[in-house]
């Protein structure tokens, strides 16, 4: 499967009239963490309020599925999140990963 950085992955979703997935329910969390080994979520460190993680729909993170000890990103200047091993993991946005889009119908 194709891998891209976070911005290119989001652009792909937007071109499909969708966006990167926002984990705002237990069902979505279980789906994302069960079926994906490493994929971009619609989650990144907010550039305007350093230290605050926001979903692409501008909601704050409420998930308790962070990798143990995370989010801790002292060396990542642009941090986004992947889901992997049933947990959210802060990752440099420039990294190459698969991604999950969601579309409201």
N, C-alpha and C positions, 0 to 999 in steps of 0.2 A: 504494500500500500504506500501511497505517496506520503512524504513527511514534509512539513513546512514549519516556519517559525510562527509565533502566536499571531502576529499581525496578518501575515499571509493566510493563515488558517481562518481567521475571522473574516477577511476579505472574501474568501471562497464561500463561506456561509452567507454573507450579505448578498453576494451575487446570486444566490439561490433563494433570495427573499426569506432568509433564516438568520440565525445568529448562533454563536457558540453556546452550548448548553449551560443553563443556569440550574444549579442543584437547589431547588426550593421545596422539595418534598422527599419523603422517605422512599417513595417508589422510584423517583429519578436517581436518588443517591444509590439505591440498591442496584439499579440497572447499570449505571455508569461504573460502579466499583466492581461489579460482578463480571462484566463482559469486556472490559478494556484493560490491557496491561499497562499502557502509558498513552494518554491522549489529553490534548488541551481541553480545558473547561473555559467557560466565559468568565474567568476570574483573574484579576490582576491587582497588584499593589497600586493604589490610587496615587498618581503623581502629585496631586494638589494637597493631599493630606497624608504625608508620609507615615507609614505604619498602619494605614487603614486599607484593608482588602475590600474590594467592591466587585460585584458581579456586573456584567455588561448591561444589565437592566437598571444599574445604579443602586441596587439594594446592597446592604451590608451582609457580610458572611455570618451565617448562623450555624453552619455545619460543624459538627463535632468530629468530623472524619479526618482531621489533620493527622499527618504522620506524627508520632510521638515527639514532643519537643518543638513542634512547628506551630505556627509559622515563625521561623527564625531565619532571617535573611541578611546577616551583617555584611556579606560580601557581594550580594546581588543588587546591582543598581536598578535594573528593570526586572521586576519579578512578576511572573505569571504562575499559574498553577496547572499541573497535570494531575490526573487521577491515575494511580498505579498501586497495585497490591492492596486494593480496597481502601486507599487513603489518598487525601489531597497532599500534594508535595510541591512546595515552592520551587520554581525552576526559572533560570534565566529566559526571558521572553525570546531571545535570539536562538534558543535551542530548537532542534528539528524534532517534531513529534507528529503523530497522527492527531486527528481532532474529531469532535462530535458536534454536529449542528443540530439545532432543534427549530422547528417551524410551527407557528400557531396556525391552525386550520379552522 
